[in-house]
Amino acid sequence: MYLVVQAHLRDGIKSGHWTVGDRLPSEAELVAQFGVSRMTVNRALRELEQEGLIRRQQGAGSFVAPLERVAGTLVIRDIHEEIAARGHRHEAEILQMGERRARRGEAQLLGLETGVRLFYSHILHRENGLPLQLEERLVNPACAPDYLAQDFKLFTPTAYLLQVAPLTGAQYQIEAAAANTEQAAALGLQPGDPCLVIERVSRSPSGTVTWVRLVHPGARHVLTGSFDA
């Protein structure tokens, strides 16, 4: 439900209903309007503030932020195309792939009920033979029913999912983290070595499609981007 509150505020800002400096509805007003908890509203506002869309003042409320900073946009790219663009060879090793009943945390990530069926895959991507990315993914079967029938040595899950379940939105977080034992073994690292970790939840009109964690060796990966004013 926090995504519903977020979408309402974001759409209002985008359409010009609220402009720079305008005070947004209070937490109490949003709680009453959407019938949700104050915690839900707070999360929606907190994430909009992190995106740079709003600013919050203790005791005063939330306001549409001026364009003082540019919130980064992560483009969902196919790692095969990314590697090919550098003139290098991409290889994929399927470490695990199958279906299971959703654990509580996994169900929450995909917006499903605990215990329902989901698909999972663990794939190691290499560039010119060198481990570059460990992909740990959960998939909603309702959005991609033929996921397990695909040969992801020929094309990536990203390319397939973008084709069968075109995305309408995504949320992501990026962090530096120490490699655990499993990640270190796959990526040719020592446990505790630095990694760049991207987690993303992607949505389509039919619901949440996938959650993915992408783990990269910190010394072998650079995250780049650009923006136009």
C-alpha positions as a Markdown table, in Angstrom:
| # | Residue | x | y | z |
|---|---|---|---|---|
| 1 | Met | 0.0 | 0.0 | 0.0 |
| 2 | Tyr | 2.9 | 2.4 | 0.5 |
| 3 | Leu | 3.4 | 2.2 | -3.3 |
| 4 | Val | -0.2 | 3.4 | -3.8 |
| 5 | Val | 0.4 | 6.4 | -1.6 |
| 6 | Gln | 3.7 | 7.1 | -3.4 |
| 7 | Ala | 2.1 | 6.8 | -6.8 |
| 8 | His | -0.6 | 9.3 | -5.8 |
| 9 | Leu | 1.9 | 11.9 | -4.6 |
| 10 | Arg | 4.3 | 11.3 | -7.5 |
| 11 | Asp | 1.6 | 11.6 | -10.1 |
| 12 | Gly | 0.3 | 14.8 | -8.4 |
| 13 | Ile | 3.8 | 16.3 | -8.6 |
| 14 | Lys | 4.3 | 15.2 | -12.2 |
| 15 | Ser | 1.0 | 16.6 | -13.3 |
| 16 | Gly | 1.6 | 20.0 | -11.7 |
| 17 | His | -1.2 | 19.5 | -9.1 |
| 18 | Trp | 1.6 | 20.3 | -6.5 |
| 19 | Thr | 4.5 | 22.5 | -7.6 |
| 20 | Val | 7.8 | 23.4 | -6.1 |
| 21 | Gly | 7.3 | 24.6 | -2.5 |
| 22 | Asp | 3.7 | 23.4 | -2.2 |
| 23 | Arg | 2.8 | 21.6 | 1.0 |
| 24 | Leu | 1.7 | 18.0 | 0.5 |
| 25 | Pro | -1.1 | 16.4 | 2.5 |
| 26 | Ser | -0.1 | 15.6 | 6.0 |
| 27 | Glu | 0.6 | 12.1 | 7.3 |
| 28 | Ala | -2.7 | 12.1 | 9.1 |
| 29 | Glu | -4.6 | 13.2 | 6.0 |
| 30 | Leu | -2.9 | 10.4 | 3.9 |
| 31 | Val | -3.7 | 7.8 | 6.6 |
| 32 | Ala | -7.4 | 8.8 | 6.5 |
| 33 | Gln | -7.5 | 9.0 | 2.7 |
| 34 | Phe | -6.0 | 5.6 | 2.0 |
| 35 | Gly | -7.0 | 3.8 | 5.2 |
| 36 | Val | -3.4 | 2.7 | 5.9 |
| 37 | Ser | -1.1 | 2.9 | 8.9 |
| 38 | Arg | 1.1 | 5.9 | 9.7 |
| 39 | Met | 4.1 | 3.6 | 9.2 |
| 40 | Thr | 3.0 | 2.9 | 5.7 |
| 41 | Val | 2.6 | 6.6 | 4.9 |
| 42 | Asn | 5.9 | 7.4 | 6.5 |
| 43 | Arg | 7.7 | 4.9 | 4.3 |
| 44 | Ala | 6.1 | 6.4 | 1.2 |
| 45 | Leu | 7.3 | 9.9 | 2.2 |
| 46 | Arg | 10.7 | 8.7 | 3.3 |
| 47 | Glu | 11.4 | 7.1 | -0.1 |
| 48 | Leu | 10.1 | 10.1 | -2.0 |
| 49 | Glu | 12.5 | 12.3 | 0.0 |
| 50 | Gln | 15.4 | 9.9 | -0.8 |
| 51 | Glu | 14.5 | 10.3 | -4.5 |
| 52 | Gly | 14.8 | 14.1 | -4.1 |
| 53 | Leu | 11.1 | 14.7 | -5.0 |
| 54 | Ile | 10.1 | 16.1 | -1.7 |
| 55 | Arg | 11.6 | 17.6 | 1.4 |
| 56 | Arg | 10.3 | 17.1 | 4.9 |
| 57 | Gln | 10.5 | 19.5 | 7.8 |
| 58 | Gln | 9.9 | 18.4 | 11.4 |
| 59 | Gly | 6.7 | 19.9 | 12.6 |
| 60 | Ala | 5.9 | 21.6 | 9.3 |
| 61 | Gly | 5.1 | 18.8 | 6.9 |
| 62 | Ser | 6.3 | 17.6 | 3.5 |
| 63 | Phe | 6.9 | 19.9 | 0.5 |
| 64 | Val | 7.6 | 19.5 | -3.2 |
| 65 | Ala | 11.4 | 19.9 | -3.5 |
| 66 | Pro | 13.1 | 22.3 | -5.9 |
| 67 | Leu | 15.3 | 20.7 | -8.5 |
| 68 | Glu | 18.4 | 21.2 | -6.4 |
| 69 | Arg | 19.8 | 17.7 | -6.9 |
| 70 | Val | 19.4 | 15.0 | -9.6 |
| 71 | Ala | 18.1 | 11.7 | -8.3 |
| 72 | Gly | 20.0 | 8.9 | -10.0 |
| 73 | Thr | 18.2 | 6.7 | -12.5 |
| 74 | Leu | 19.2 | 3.1 | -12.9 |
| 75 | Val | 18.7 | 1.9 | -16.4 |
| 76 | Ile | 17.8 | -1.8 | -16.5 |
| 77 | Arg | 20.4 | -3.2 | -18.9 |
| 78 | Asp | 21.1 | -6.6 | -20.2 |
| 79 | Ile | 24.5 | -7.7 | -19.0 |
| 80 | His | 25.1 | -9.6 | -22.3 |
| 81 | Glu | 24.6 | -6.4 | -24.3 |
| 82 | Glu | 26.7 | -4.5 | -21.8 |
| 83 | Ile | 29.6 | -6.9 | -22.2 |
| 84 | Ala | 29.2 | -7.2 | -26.0 |
| 85 | Ala | 29.3 | -3.4 | -26.3 |
| 86 | Arg | 32.8 | -3.6 | -24.8 |
| 87 | Gly | 33.8 | -6.1 | -27.5 |
| 88 | His | 34.1 | -8.9 | -25.0 |
| 89 | Arg | 32.6 | -12.4 | -24.6 |
| 90 | His | 29.7 | -13.1 | -22.2 |
| 91 | Glu | 29.2 | -16.5 | -20.7 |
| 92 | Ala | 26.6 | -17.7 | -18.2 |
| 93 | Glu | 26.8 | -20.6 | -15.8 |
| 94 | Ile | 23.5 | -21.8 | -14.3 |
| 95 | Leu | 24.2 | -22.6 | -10.7 |
| 96 | Gln | 20.7 | -23.3 | -9.5 |
| 97 | Met | 17.2 | -23.1 | -11.1 |
| 98 | Gly | 13.9 | -24.4 | -10.1 |
| 99 | Glu | 10.7 | -23.7 | -8.2 |
| 100 | Arg | 9.7 | -23.8 | -4.5 |
| 101 | Arg | 7.1 | -22.5 | -2.1 |
| 102 | Ala | 7.6 | -18.9 | -1.2 |
| 103 | Arg | 9.0 | -18.2 | 2.3 |
| 104 | Arg | 7.6 | -15.2 | 4.1 |
| 105 | Gly | 10.2 | -12.7 | 3.1 |
| 106 | Glu | 10.3 | -13.9 | -0.5 |
| 107 | Ala | 6.5 | -13.6 | -0.7 |
| 108 | Gln | 6.6 | -10.1 | 0.5 |
| 109 | Leu | 9.2 | -9.1 | -2.1 |
| 110 | Leu | 6.9 | -10.3 | -4.9 |
| 111 | Gly | 3.6 | -9.3 | -3.4 |
| 112 | Leu | 2.5 | -12.9 | -3.0 |
| 113 | Glu | 1.0 | -15.1 | -0.3 |
| 114 | Thr | 3.4 | -17.1 | 1.8 |
| 115 | Gly | 3.6 | -20.7 | 0.6 |
| 116 | Val | 2.6 | -20.1 | -3.0 |
| 117 | Arg | 4.8 | -21.3 | -5.9 |
| 118 | Leu | 7.6 | -19.2 | -7.2 |
| 119 | Phe | 10.6 | -19.6 | -9.5 |
| 120 | Tyr | 14.2 | -19.0 | -8.6 |
| 121 | Ser | 17.5 | -18.9 | -10.4 |
| 122 | His | 21.2 | -18.3 | -9.5 |
| 123 | Ile | 23.4 | -17.5 | -12.5 |
| 124 | Leu | 27.1 | -16.5 | -12.7 |
| 125 | His | 27.9 | -14.2 | -15.5 |
| 126 | Arg | 31.5 | -14.0 | -16.8 |
| 127 | Glu | 33.3 | -11.5 | -19.1 |
| 128 | Asn | 36.0 | -13.1 | -21.1 |
| 129 | Gly | 36.1 | -15.9 | -18.6 |
| 130 | Leu | 36.3 | -13.7 | -15.5 |
| 131 | Pro | 33.4 | -13.7 | -13.0 |
| 132 | Leu | 31.7 | -10.3 | -13.2 |
| 133 | Gln | 28.2 | -10.8 | -11.7 |
| 134 | Leu | 26.3 | -13.2 | -9.5 |
| 135 | Glu | 22.6 | -13.0 | -10.2 |
| 136 | Glu | 20.2 | -14.3 | -7.6 |
| 137 | Arg | 16.6 | -14.0 | -8.8 |
| 138 | Leu | 13.0 | -14.8 | -7.7 |
| 139 | Val | 10.3 | -14.7 | -10.3 |
| 140 | Asn | 6.5 | -14.5 | -10.1 |
| 141 | Pro | 5.1 | -17.5 | -12.2 |
| 142 | Ala | 2.0 | -15.6 | -13.0 |
| 143 | Cys | 4.0 | -13.0 | -14.9 |
| 144 | Ala | 6.5 | -15.4 | -16.6 |
| 145 | Pro | 5.0 | -18.9 | -16.6 |
| 146 | Asp | 7.6 | -20.4 | -19.0 |
| 147 | Tyr | 10.6 | -19.0 | -17.1 |
| 148 | Leu | 12.1 | -22.4 | -16.1 |
| 149 | Ala | 11.9 | -23.7 | -19.7 |
| 150 | Gln | 14.3 | -21.1 | -21.0 |
| 151 | Asp | 18.0 | -21.7 | -21.8 |
| 152 | Phe | 19.7 | -18.8 | -20.0 |
| 153 | Lys | 23.1 | -19.7 | -21.5 |
| 154 | Leu | 21.7 | -18.3 | -24.8 |
| 155 | Phe | 20.1 | -15.2 | -23.4 |
| 156 | Thr | 19.8 | -13.6 | -20.0 |
| 157 | Pro | 16.8 | -13.6 | -17.7 |
| 158 | Thr | 16.7 | -9.8 | -18.0 |
| 159 | Ala | 16.2 | -10.0 | -21.8 |
| 160 | Tyr | 13.6 | -12.7 | -21.5 |
| 161 | Leu | 11.6 | -10.9 | -18.7 |
| 162 | Leu | 11.6 | -7.6 | -20.5 |
| 163 | Gln | 10.1 | -9.4 | -23.5 |
| 164 | Val | 7.4 | -11.4 | -21.8 |
| 165 | Ala | 6.5 | -8.9 | -19.0 |
| 166 | Pro | 7.3 | -5.4 | -20.1 |
| 167 | Leu | 8.1 | -3.3 | -17.1 |
| 168 | Thr | 6.1 | -0.3 | -15.8 |
| 169 | Gly | 8.3 | 0.5 | -12.8 |
| 170 | Ala | 11.1 | -0.7 | -10.5 |
| 171 | Gln | 12.6 | 0.1 | -7.2 |
| 172 | Tyr | 16.3 | -0.5 | -6.4 |
| 173 | Gln | 19.0 | 0.0 | -3.9 |
| 174 | Ile | 22.7 | 0.0 | -4.3 |
| 175 | Glu | 25.2 | -0.7 | -1.5 |
| 176 | Ala | 28.7 | -1.8 | -0.7 |
| 177 | Ala | 28.9 | -5.1 | 1.1 |
| 178 | Ala | 31.4 | -7.8 | 2.1 |
| 179 | Ala | 31.2 | -11.0 | 0.1 |
| 180 | Asn | 29.8 | -14.0 | 2.0 |
| 181 | Thr | 31.2 | -17.4 | 1.6 |
| 182 | Glu | 28.9 | -18.4 | -1.3 |
| 183 | Gln | 29.4 | -15.2 | -3.1 |
| 184 | Ala | 33.1 | -15.3 | -2.7 |
| 185 | Ala | 33.4 | -18.8 | -4.0 |
| 186 | Ala | 31.3 | -17.9 | -7.1 |
| 187 | Leu | 33.1 | -14.7 | -7.9 |
| 188 | Gly | 36.7 | -15.9 | -7.2 |
| 189 | Leu | 37.0 | -13.7 | -4.1 |
| 190 | Gln | 37.9 | -14.1 | -0.4 |
| 191 | Pro | 35.1 | -13.9 | 2.1 |
| 192 | Gly | 34.9 | -10.3 | 3.3 |
| 193 | Asp | 36.2 | -8.8 | 0.0 |
| 194 | Pro | 34.2 | -5.7 | -1.1 |
| 195 | Cys | 31.3 | -6.1 | -3.5 |
| 196 | Leu | 28.9 | -3.7 | -5.2 |
| 197 | Val | 25.4 | -5.1 | -4.6 |
| 198 | Ile | 22.3 | -4.0 | -6.5 |
| 199 | Glu | 18.8 | -5.2 | -5.4 |
| 200 | Arg | 15.8 | -4.5 | -7.6 |
| 201 | Val | 12.1 | -5.2 | -7.7 |
| 202 | Ser | 10.5 | -4.8 | -11.1 |
| 203 | Arg | 6.8 | -4.4 | -11.9 |
| 204 | Ser | 4.5 | -4.9 | -14.9 |
| 205 | Pro | 0.8 | -4.3 | -15.4 |
| 206 | Ser | 0.1 | -7.8 | -14.2 |
| 207 | Gly | 2.0 | -7.4 | -10.9 |
| 208 | Thr | 5.4 | -7.7 | -9.4 |
| 209 | Val | 7.5 | -9.6 | -11.9 |
| 210 | Thr | 10.8 | -10.3 | -10.2 |
| 211 | Trp | 13.2 | -9.5 | -7.4 |
| 212 | Val | 16.9 | -9.8 | -8.2 |
| 213 | Arg | 20.2 | -9.3 | -6.3 |
| 214 | Leu | 23.2 | -8.6 | -8.5 |
| 215 | Val | 26.6 | -9.0 | -6.7 |
| 216 | His | 29.7 | -7.6 | -8.4 |
| 217 | Pro | 33.4 | -7.8 | -7.3 |
| 218 | Gly | 34.1 | -4.3 | -6.1 |
| 219 | Ala | 37.5 | -4.2 | -7.9 |
| 220 | Arg | 36.0 | -5.3 | -11.3 |
| 221 | His | 32.8 | -3.2 | -11.6 |
| 222 | Val | 32.0 | 0.4 | -12.1 |
| 223 | Leu | 28.4 | 1.7 | -12.1 |
| 224 | Thr | 28.0 | 4.6 | -14.5 |
| 225 | Gly | 25.2 | 6.8 | -15.7 |
| 226 | Ser | 24.3 | 10.1 | -17.3 |
| 227 | Phe | 21.5 | 12.7 | -17.3 |
| 228 | Asp | 20.3 | 15.5 | -19.5 |
| 229 | Ala | 19.3 | 18.9 | -18.1 |
